Amino acid sequence: MKDNIAAEELIRSLLTQMGEDPDREGLIRTPGRVIKAYSELTSGMNLTVRDAVGEGVFEERCSEMVMVRDIEFYSICEHHMLPFFGRVHIAYIPRGKILGLSKLARITDIFAKRLQVQERMTQQIAEAVQEIVDPLGVGVVVDAAHFCMMMRGVQKQNSSTMTSCLLGAFRSNPATRGEFLGLIRDLRS
């Protein structure tokens, strides 16, 4: 946060507006903890994809689909500032370059650790992989639960939201798209 003291005063004011006493024992240090938590939860705003990938791009003649599935993530919905969380599945077809496998998780974290919407995050992950290794295609599917739907509003605790972004061969080639989506379906069975 740019100004922790001012931010902590805003949290104290919020607590007061909620009818709480920010000076009671359990809340005295809450403003500082909230600021620290939100700084960590939005730390991706200060990072670029290049920061995450570093030296993790390698020349390789691999031409078959590479998929990392079940990448856990946690994010904050920009509409209500409540958490959403789930799993990301990423696949790409290399064209002379591959990414270190952990880099796909790091790319996911950069975009998840921002005030975010799932639809944009899905697209940002796919576009980042496309930009970094210029593959023949990229597929990203995100399956998430949103506290803004679970804890407030419609209060549907068992709902899940799925989004996808398909680029290159994953969009234009039905067989490639089918293989990728079939692998994901097999995971859910």
C-alpha positions as CSV (number, residue, x, y, z in Angstrom):
1,M,0.0,0.0,0.0
2,K,1.2,3.5,-0.8
3,D,0.4,5.0,2.6
4,N,-0.2,2.4,5.3
5,I,-1.1,5.0,8.0
6,A,-3.8,6.6,5.9
7,A,-5.0,3.1,4.8
8,E,-5.2,1.9,8.4
9,E,-7.3,5.0,9.3
10,L,-9.7,4.1,6.5
11,I,-10.1,0.6,8.0
12,R,-10.6,2.0,11.5
13,S,-13.3,4.3,10.0
14,L,-14.9,1.3,8.3
15,L,-15.0,-0.6,11.6
16,T,-16.6,2.4,13.3
17,Q,-19.2,2.7,10.5
18,M,-20.0,-1.0,11.0
19,G,-20.8,-0.2,14.6
20,E,-17.6,-1.7,16.0
21,D,-15.2,-0.2,18.4
22,P,-11.8,-0.3,16.7
23,D,-10.1,0.2,20.1
24,R,-11.4,-3.0,21.6
25,E,-8.8,-5.7,22.2
26,G,-9.6,-8.0,19.3
27,L,-9.7,-5.1,16.8
28,I,-6.8,-2.9,17.9
29,R,-4.3,-4.4,15.4
30,T,-6.9,-5.3,12.7
31,P,-6.3,-2.3,10.5
32,G,-2.6,-3.2,10.1
33,R,-3.4,-6.9,9.5
34,V,-6.0,-6.0,6.8
35,I,-3.5,-3.7,5.0
36,K,-0.9,-6.4,5.2
37,A,-3.3,-9.0,3.9
38,Y,-4.5,-6.9,1.0
39,S,-0.9,-6.0,0.1
40,E,-0.1,-9.7,-0.2
41,L,-3.4,-10.6,-2.0
42,T,-2.8,-7.9,-4.6
43,S,1.0,-8.3,-5.0
44,G,0.6,-9.3,-8.6
45,M,-0.2,-5.7,-9.5
46,N,3.5,-4.9,-9.1
47,L,4.8,-7.7,-11.2
48,T,5.1,-8.5,-14.9
49,V,5.0,-11.8,-16.7
50,R,8.7,-11.4,-17.4
51,D,9.2,-11.2,-13.6
52,A,7.5,-14.5,-13.2
53,V,9.1,-16.3,-16.1
54,G,12.7,-15.0,-15.7
55,E,15.1,-17.5,-17.4
56,G,12.4,-20.2,-17.6
57,V,12.0,-20.3,-21.4
58,F,13.9,-23.1,-23.2
59,E,14.6,-23.9,-26.8
60,E,13.0,-27.3,-27.5
61,R,11.8,-29.3,-30.5
62,C,8.7,-30.6,-28.6
63,S,5.5,-30.3,-30.7
64,E,3.0,-32.1,-28.6
65,M,0.5,-30.5,-26.2
66,V,1.9,-29.6,-22.8
67,M,-0.7,-29.3,-20.0
68,V,-0.5,-28.3,-16.4
69,R,-3.7,-28.9,-14.6
70,D,-5.2,-28.1,-11.2
71,I,-3.1,-24.9,-10.5
72,E,-4.7,-23.6,-7.4
73,F,-5.3,-19.9,-7.1
74,Y,-6.9,-17.3,-4.9
75,S,-8.0,-13.9,-6.0
76,I,-10.1,-10.9,-5.0
77,C,-13.2,-9.9,-6.9
78,E,-13.0,-6.3,-7.9
79,H,-16.7,-5.8,-7.6
80,H,-17.2,-6.7,-4.0
81,M,-13.5,-7.2,-2.8
82,L,-14.4,-10.7,-1.7
83,P,-12.3,-13.8,-2.5
84,F,-12.8,-16.2,-5.4
85,F,-10.7,-19.3,-5.7
86,G,-10.4,-22.4,-7.8
87,R,-8.2,-24.2,-10.3
88,V,-6.6,-23.2,-13.6
89,H,-5.8,-25.7,-16.4
90,I,-3.3,-24.5,-19.0
91,A,-2.2,-26.2,-22.2
92,Y,-0.1,-25.1,-25.1
93,I,1.5,-26.6,-28.2
94,P,5.1,-25.5,-28.4
95,R,6.7,-24.0,-31.5
96,G,10.4,-24.3,-30.7
97,K,10.2,-23.0,-27.1
98,I,8.8,-24.4,-23.9
99,L,8.2,-22.9,-20.4
100,G,9.5,-24.3,-17.2
101,L,6.4,-26.0,-15.8
102,S,6.4,-23.9,-12.6
103,K,6.2,-20.8,-14.7
104,L,2.6,-21.5,-15.7
105,A,1.7,-21.5,-12.0
106,R,3.7,-18.2,-11.5
107,I,1.9,-16.6,-14.5
108,T,-1.4,-17.6,-12.9
109,D,-0.4,-16.1,-9.6
110,I,0.6,-12.8,-11.2
111,F,-2.9,-12.3,-12.6
112,A,-4.8,-13.9,-9.6
113,K,-3.1,-11.6,-7.1
114,R,-4.8,-8.5,-8.3
115,L,-8.3,-7.0,-8.0
116,Q,-9.8,-9.2,-10.7
117,V,-12.7,-10.7,-12.6
118,Q,-12.4,-14.3,-13.6
119,E,-13.2,-13.6,-17.3
120,R,-10.3,-11.2,-17.6
121,M,-7.9,-13.3,-15.6
122,T,-8.5,-16.3,-17.9
123,Q,-7.8,-14.2,-21.0
124,Q,-4.7,-12.6,-19.4
125,I,-3.1,-16.0,-18.6
126,A,-3.7,-17.3,-22.1
127,E,-2.3,-14.1,-23.7
128,A,0.7,-14.1,-21.5
129,V,1.6,-17.7,-22.5
130,Q,1.1,-16.8,-26.1
131,E,3.3,-13.7,-25.8
132,I,6.2,-15.5,-23.9
133,V,6.6,-18.7,-26.1
134,D,4.6,-18.0,-29.3
135,P,3.1,-21.5,-29.3
136,L,0.8,-22.9,-32.0
137,G,-2.0,-22.4,-29.6
138,V,-3.0,-21.9,-25.9
139,G,-5.9,-23.2,-24.0
140,V,-6.9,-22.0,-20.5
141,V,-9.9,-23.1,-18.4
142,V,-10.6,-21.7,-15.0
143,D,-13.1,-23.2,-12.6
144,A,-13.8,-21.1,-9.5
145,A,-16.1,-20.5,-6.6
146,H,-17.0,-16.9,-5.8
147,F,-17.7,-15.7,-2.2
148,C,-19.8,-12.8,-3.7
149,M,-22.2,-15.5,-4.8
150,M,-21.7,-17.8,-1.8
151,M,-21.9,-15.4,1.2
152,R,-24.1,-12.6,-0.1
153,G,-26.7,-12.0,-2.8
154,V,-28.0,-15.3,-4.1
155,Q,-26.1,-17.3,-1.5
156,K,-25.4,-20.4,-3.7
157,Q,-22.6,-22.2,-1.9
158,N,-22.2,-25.0,-4.5
159,S,-22.1,-23.0,-7.6
160,S,-19.0,-22.8,-9.7
161,T,-18.0,-20.6,-12.6
162,M,-16.1,-21.8,-15.6
163,T,-14.3,-19.6,-18.1
164,S,-12.1,-20.5,-21.0
165,C,-9.8,-18.7,-23.5
166,L,-8.7,-20.6,-26.6
167,L,-6.1,-19.2,-28.9
168,G,-4.5,-20.4,-32.1
169,A,-4.9,-24.1,-32.7
170,F,-7.1,-24.5,-29.7
171,R,-9.6,-22.2,-31.3
172,S,-9.2,-23.2,-34.9
173,N,-8.6,-26.9,-34.8
174,P,-11.6,-28.9,-33.4
175,A,-9.4,-32.0,-32.7
176,T,-7.0,-29.9,-30.6
177,R,-9.8,-28.2,-28.7
178,G,-11.5,-31.6,-28.2
179,E,-8.3,-33.2,-26.8
180,F,-7.8,-30.3,-24.4
181,L,-11.4,-30.1,-23.2
182,G,-11.5,-33.9,-23.0
183,L,-8.5,-34.0,-20.7
184,I,-10.3,-31.5,-18.4
185,R,-13.5,-33.4,-18.5
186,D,-11.6,-36.6,-17.5
187,L,-10.3,-34.7,-14.5
188,R,-13.8,-33.9,-13.2
189,S,-15.0,-37.5,-13.5
